[in-house]
Amino acid sequence: MVEVKFLGSGNAFCPQGRLHSLVLIDNKILVDVPPTIIPQLKRENISPADINTLLITHWHGDHIFGFPFFILERKFISDRNGDYHLNVHLHKGGKEKLEHICELAFPGTLIDALKERVTFCETPLGDVINCPDWKYERFEVQHVPETDPHGYELKHVSGLILLHCGDSGPCNEIEIRASRAHVVIIELGVPDEVPTEMHFKPSTLKRLANDNPNTIFLATHLYTNNHEEITNLPDNVIQVQDGDIFDINDQQQIRKIS
């Protein structure tokens, strides 16, 4: 059984009732570290020290600016003795970027914690460190090029393929991988009238979902207020809300439990 919990479902602007998009997998793996990460974890009574692994998708602030606060909290509150190690999967050059924002945020304070308590892994595919049930492959997606945007294809020992698209507009990599995935976590960040190809919109997600009727799409990074539904999306698209929890069984059947 795999659990997918949405600690936040909003885009960069945090629409009413939504904090920044944040996904927790099996209570161990966080995808990105948004500025709202500490209140998001507290809201669900999750200790930052219980998080084994981070997967970083790209360098926009709403996805990484919570990292210094996450490390600070672990150092001084939830893991004062340094008993728990954090593993961070990210692309080339990412270690230096995260170290830099930690130094900007809290000069001199987090150097020892980063050195002694964090392992950075830039390998593009392999085992998710300290999560033996999962393997990953990182892949490039269509977003602002300066942010080095990527998604993750996650494979569970049960055979489940879970795709996290990061922030992306339509692209070949997502189209190819969505066709073999059982569940796709995908951003739906802007309405159709916004002139951009860097995000999925209702019309482009509708086309992708119709092309892959056997795949479940969990739409997050939403521009709508909480509990507002975008109409006319296919039945295999679920618009998530903050706090939604889904179970996926060994037969790849998904069920909302909260």
C-alpha positions in Angstrom: 0.0 0.0 0.0 1.3 3.5 -0.9 0.0 6.7 0.7 0.0 10.1 -1.0 -0.8 13.0 1.2 -1.2 16.6 -0.1 0.1 19.0 2.6 -0.6 21.8 0.2 -2.3 22.3 -3.2 -1.9 25.9 -4.2 0.3 27.7 -6.8 2.8 30.4 -6.0 0.1 32.8 -4.9 -1.5 30.5 -2.3 -5.2 30.9 -3.3 -7.6 31.1 -0.4 -7.6 27.9 1.6 -4.5 26.5 -0.1 -0.9 26.6 1.0 2.0 26.0 -1.5 1.8 22.7 -3.4 3.5 20.0 -1.3 3.2 16.2 -1.5 4.3 13.6 1.1 4.7 10.0 0.0 4.6 7.1 2.5 5.1 9.7 5.3 8.8 9.8 4.4 9.4 11.4 1.0 8.6 15.1 0.4 8.6 16.6 -3.0 10.1 20.1 -2.7 10.3 22.4 0.3 8.1 25.5 -0.1 8.1 28.5 2.1 5.1 27.3 4.0 6.6 23.9 4.8 6.8 24.3 8.6 3.1 25.3 9.1 2.1 22.6 6.6 3.9 19.9 8.6 2.6 21.2 11.9 -1.0 21.3 10.6 -0.7 17.5 10.0 1.2 16.8 13.3 4.3 15.7 11.3 7.7 16.2 12.8 10.3 17.5 10.3 12.7 14.9 11.8 10.5 12.1 10.5 11.1 13.1 6.9 13.8 10.8 5.4 14.1 12.2 1.9 13.5 15.3 -0.3 13.0 15.3 -4.0 13.8 18.7 -5.6 12.1 19.5 -8.9 13.3 23.1 -9.7 14.6 26.4 -8.4 11.5 28.6 -8.1 11.1 30.1 -4.7 7.7 28.5 -4.0 9.4 25.1 -4.2 12.7 25.6 -2.4 12.6 28.7 -0.1 11.4 26.6 2.8 14.7 24.6 2.9 16.5 26.9 5.4 13.6 26.8 7.8 13.3 23.0 7.5 17.0 22.5 8.3 16.8 25.1 11.1 13.8 23.4 12.7 15.5 20.0 12.6 18.7 21.4 14.1 17.1 23.3 17.0 13.7 21.6 17.7 12.9 18.2 16.4 16.4 16.7 16.0 18.6 18.5 18.5 20.9 15.5 18.9 21.4 14.9 15.2 19.9 11.4 15.3 18.2 11.6 12.0 19.8 12.0 8.6 18.2 13.8 5.7 18.7 12.7 2.0 18.2 15.2 -0.8 17.8 14.1 -4.4 18.4 17.0 -6.8 20.1 17.8 -10.1 23.6 18.9 -10.8 24.6 22.1 -9.0 21.7 21.9 -6.5 23.8 21.3 -3.4 25.5 24.7 -3.9 22.2 26.5 -4.5 20.6 25.1 -1.3 23.7 25.8 0.7 23.7 29.4 -0.6 20.0 30.1 0.4 20.7 28.6 3.8 23.6 31.0 4.3 21.5 34.0 3.0 18.7 33.1 5.4 20.8 32.2 8.5 24.4 33.2 8.1 26.8 30.8 9.7 24.0 28.9 11.5 23.3 25.9 9.3 26.8 25.1 8.0 27.4 22.3 10.5 23.9 20.8 10.0 24.3 20.7 6.2 27.7 19.1 6.5 26.9 16.5 9.2 23.2 15.7 8.8 22.4 16.0 5.1 23.4 13.9 2.1 23.0 15.4 -1.4 22.6 13.0 -4.3 22.7 14.4 -7.9 22.5 11.0 -9.6 19.7 11.1 -12.2 18.2 7.7 -11.4 18.5 4.9 -8.9 17.2 3.9 -5.5 15.5 6.5 -3.3 18.0 6.7 -0.4 16.7 5.2 2.8 13.4 4.3 1.1 14.0 0.7 -0.2 10.6 0.3 -1.7 11.2 3.1 -4.2 13.3 3.7 -7.3 13.4 7.0 -9.2 14.3 8.6 -12.5 14.5 12.3 -12.9 13.6 13.8 -16.2 13.5 17.3 -17.8 10.1 19.1 -18.2 8.8 22.2 -19.9 9.0 25.2 -17.5 11.1 28.4 -17.1 14.5 27.2 -18.3 16.5 29.2 -15.8 14.9 27.1 -13.0 16.3 23.8 -14.4 12.8 22.1 -14.2 12.5 18.4 -13.7 10.0 15.7 -12.8 10.3 12.3 -11.1 9.1 8.9 -12.2 8.9 6.8 -9.1 8.6 3.0 -9.2 7.4 1.1 -6.2 8.2 -2.6 -5.5 4.5 -3.4 -6.0 4.8 -2.4 -9.7 3.1 1.0 -9.2 4.5 3.8 -11.3 3.9 7.2 -9.8 4.8 10.3 -11.9 5.4 13.7 -10.3 5.6 16.3 -13.1 7.0 19.1 -11.0 6.0 22.4 -12.6 5.5 21.9 -16.3 3.5 22.7 -19.3 2.8 20.0 -21.9 5.9 18.2 -23.2 6.9 15.0 -24.8 8.5 13.5 -21.6 5.2 13.8 -19.7 3.1 12.5 -22.6 5.3 9.4 -22.9 5.6 8.7 -19.2 1.9 9.4 -18.5 1.0 6.6 -20.9 2.7 4.0 -18.7 2.1 5.6 -15.2 -0.8 4.5 -13.0 -1.0 7.8 -11.1 0.3 11.3 -12.2 0.7 14.2 -9.9 0.4 17.2 -12.2 0.2 21.0 -11.7 -2.8 22.9 -13.0 -1.4 26.4 -12.3 -3.2 28.8 -14.6 -6.5 29.3 -16.4 -6.8 28.9 -20.2 -6.7 32.6 -20.8 -3.2 33.0 -19.4 -0.8 33.1 -22.4 1.9 30.6 -21.3 3.1 27.2 -22.3 5.1 26.7 -19.0 2.1 25.4 -17.1 -0.8 23.0 -17.7 -4.2 24.6 -18.1 -7.6 23.0 -18.0 -7.7 22.5 -21.8 -4.2 20.9 -22.0 -4.7 18.7 -19.0 -8.1 17.6 -20.4 -6.3 16.5 -23.7 -3.7 14.6 -21.7 -6.2 12.9 -19.5 -8.4 11.9 -22.4 -5.4 10.5 -24.2 -4.6 8.3 -21.1 -8.0 7.2 -19.8 -6.5 4.4 -17.6 -4.3 6.9 -15.7 -5.4 8.8 -12.7 -4.3 12.5 -12.6 -4.1 14.2 -9.3 -4.2 17.9 -10.1 -2.3 20.2 -7.7 -0.5 23.6 -7.7 -4.0 24.9 -8.4 -5.0 28.5 -9.1 -8.5 28.1 -7.7 -9.6 28.7 -4.2 -10.0 25.6 -2.0 -13.3 23.6 -2.8 -13.7 25.5 -6.1 -14.0 23.0 -8.9 -12.8 23.5 -12.5 -15.6 22.2 -14.6 -15.5 19.9 -17.7 -12.4 18.0 -16.7 -12.4 14.2 -17.4 -13.4 11.7 -14.7 -9.8 10.5 -14.3 -8.7 14.0 -13.1 -9.0 14.6 -9.4 -8.6 18.2 -8.2 -7.0 17.9 -4.8 -7.4 20.0 -1.7 -5.1 20.6 1.2 -5.1 17.6 3.5 -6.3 15.1 1.0 -4.9 11.6 1.5 -5.0 8.8 -1.1 -4.2 5.1 -0.7 -3.0 3.1 -3.7 -3.1 -0.7 -3.3 -1.0 -3.4 -4.9 -3.4 -3.6 -7.8 -2.8 0.1 -8.5 -6.3 1.1 -7.4 -6.5 4.5 -5.8 -8.9 5.5 -3.0 -9.3 8.8 -1.2 -9.3 8.2 2.5 -9.4 11.8 3.9 
